[in-house]
Amino acid sequence: MSKPLLTVLTFIAGAVCGVGATYLALPHTAASQVPPMAAAPKEAARPAAPGDTRISFAVTQDERAHIQGQMLTFLTDLQTLNMALADEDRDLIREIGTAQANRRDPNGIGQTLRVKAPAGFRQINQSLRGDFAALAEAADTAPVGELQERLSLVMSKCVACHGTYTVILAAPE
Ligand code: HEC
């Protein structure tokens, strides 16, 4: 396995182990570039469910709907990418990777979410974007095995975030 891939895998292992490890594994320049966090909402300390030790932060109904819409697109794209890999449809792999790497937020909700979300949450999201970009870049030339490895890297960011973070609905004002 190539060195950059190994480095990223090490990062993921850190992310899954928890936030402390995540922080250590992350490039600190990235941490200093992110905007300062808004005052943490009270709900942030509350577990999403009894026994759930993941870090939670409070979101509005609209923000949750935005996340869920985004997630459904992720899941759909992963399924399509798996199919594209089996068919060796390199154009489709490049298209999806590029679209996910450059995805923009048309309604601005992602903007308010970025302010609320913990730094580690934003960083995993950015890292996922980078993995999609790398997949797109390799799509035309890399052996299928490498593309599979890159897709696996993409998915490890899904795992890293879901294992560490969750959201709860903010109490209505
Ligand atoms: C940076 C964090 C983060 C990343 C990365 C991430 N997710 Fe999620 N995902 C979440 C959160 C938070 C929720 C919970 C939303 C809620 O509670 O309604 C979620 C929920 C989901 C759901 C359930 C959606 C629903 O309708 O209830 C699916 C499916 C999902 N994610 C798939 C993925 C896939 C596939 C990837 C990787 C390509 C991914 N996620 C990457 C944070 C993330």
Boltz pocket constraint, residues with backbone or C-beta under 6 A from the ligand:
constraints:
  - pocket:
      binder: B
      contacts: [[A, 64], [A, 67], [A, 68], [A, 71], [A, 72], [A, 74], [A, 75], [A, 78], [A, 120], [A, 121], [A, 122], [A, 124], [A, 125], [A, 128], [A, 154], [A, 155], [A, 157], [A, 158], [A, 159], [A, 161], [A, 162], [A, 165], [A, 166], [A, 167]]
      max_distance: 6.0
